[in-house]
Amino acid sequence: MKQILIKPVVSEKSERGSNKNNVYTFIVDKSANKIEIKKAVEAMYATNVVGVNTAVMPAKLKTRNTKTAILKGRVSAYKKAFVTLAAGEELDIYGSAENE
């Protein structure tokens, strides 16, 4: 069985979405569909999911200059899921670290 939820996205933009619109962002398995993502979030966090939007982020080429050479590489493509929760519900993504 594949792991559907890989990790939550922690950025200023995703924080704004979770505070204002009750939308949480996750990096998910590329082959996961919206129904699987919804079931995984509901099972892991015990909440009601209203909607799931997904976006496949394309791979990018990266170059890095070092003292001896220019290194070229790439960042793999990945899939993001924007999960909308029911009104009045929230996810505890950080565990209890924020409360301490």
C-alpha positions as CSV (number, residue, x, y, z in Angstrom):
1,M,0.0,0.0,0.0
2,K,1.3,3.4,-0.9
3,Q,1.7,6.3,1.5
4,I,-0.7,9.0,0.2
5,L,0.2,12.0,2.5
6,I,3.9,12.6,2.3
7,K,4.2,15.9,4.3
8,P,2.3,19.1,5.0
9,V,3.5,22.3,3.3
10,V,4.7,24.8,5.9
11,S,5.1,28.2,4.2
12,E,3.7,31.7,4.7
13,K,1.2,31.3,1.9
14,S,-0.1,27.9,3.2
15,E,-0.4,29.4,6.7
16,R,-2.5,32.3,5.3
17,G,-4.8,29.8,3.6
18,S,-5.2,27.7,6.7
19,N,-5.9,30.8,8.9
20,K,-8.3,32.6,6.5
21,N,-10.1,29.9,4.4
22,N,-9.6,26.7,6.4
23,V,-7.5,25.2,3.5
24,Y,-4.5,23.0,4.3
25,T,-1.8,22.1,1.9
26,F,0.0,18.7,1.6
27,I,2.5,17.1,-0.7
28,V,1.0,13.9,-1.8
29,D,1.8,10.8,-3.8
30,K,1.7,11.6,-7.6
31,S,-0.6,8.8,-8.4
32,A,-3.1,9.5,-5.6
33,N,-6.6,10.8,-6.6
34,K,-8.8,13.2,-4.7
35,I,-11.0,10.5,-3.1
36,E,-7.9,8.7,-1.7
37,I,-6.5,12.0,-0.4
38,K,-9.8,12.9,1.3
39,K,-10.0,9.5,3.0
40,A,-6.3,9.7,4.1
41,V,-6.8,13.1,5.7
42,E,-10.0,12.1,7.4
43,A,-8.4,9.0,8.8
44,M,-5.2,10.6,10.0
45,Y,-6.7,13.8,11.5
46,A,-10.3,12.7,12.3
47,T,-11.9,15.7,10.6
48,N,-14.5,16.3,7.9
49,V,-13.1,17.2,4.5
50,V,-15.3,19.4,2.3
51,G,-13.2,19.5,-0.8
52,V,-9.8,18.6,-2.3
53,N,-8.0,20.5,-5.1
54,T,-4.8,19.1,-6.6
55,A,-1.9,20.6,-8.6
56,V,1.1,18.9,-10.2
57,M,4.1,21.1,-9.7
58,P,6.5,20.6,-12.7
59,A,10.2,19.6,-12.4
60,K,12.7,22.5,-12.5
61,L,16.3,22.7,-13.6
62,K,18.7,24.1,-11.0
63,T,22.2,25.4,-11.4
64,R,24.7,26.1,-8.6
65,N,28.0,27.8,-8.8
66,T,30.9,26.4,-6.8
67,K,34.6,27.3,-6.7
68,T,35.5,24.6,-9.2
69,A,32.5,24.2,-11.5
70,I,28.9,24.9,-12.3
71,L,26.7,22.0,-11.1
72,K,23.5,21.4,-12.9
73,G,20.7,19.3,-11.6
74,R,16.9,19.1,-11.4
75,V,14.2,19.1,-8.8
76,S,11.6,16.3,-9.3
77,A,8.0,17.1,-10.0
78,Y,5.5,16.6,-7.2
79,K,1.8,16.8,-6.5
80,K,0.2,19.2,-4.0
81,A,-3.2,18.8,-2.5
82,F,-5.3,21.7,-1.1
83,V,-7.7,20.3,1.4
84,T,-10.7,22.3,2.6
85,L,-12.1,21.4,6.0
86,A,-15.6,21.9,7.3
87,A,-16.3,25.2,9.1
88,G,-15.1,25.3,12.7
89,E,-12.6,22.5,12.2
90,E,-8.8,22.7,12.2
91,L,-5.8,20.4,11.8
92,D,-3.1,20.1,14.4
93,I,-0.2,19.8,11.9
94,Y,2.5,20.7,14.3
95,G,1.5,18.3,17.0
96,S,1.6,19.9,20.4
97,A,4.9,21.7,19.8
98,E,3.1,25.1,19.2
99,N,1.3,24.9,22.6
100,E,4.4,24.4,24.7
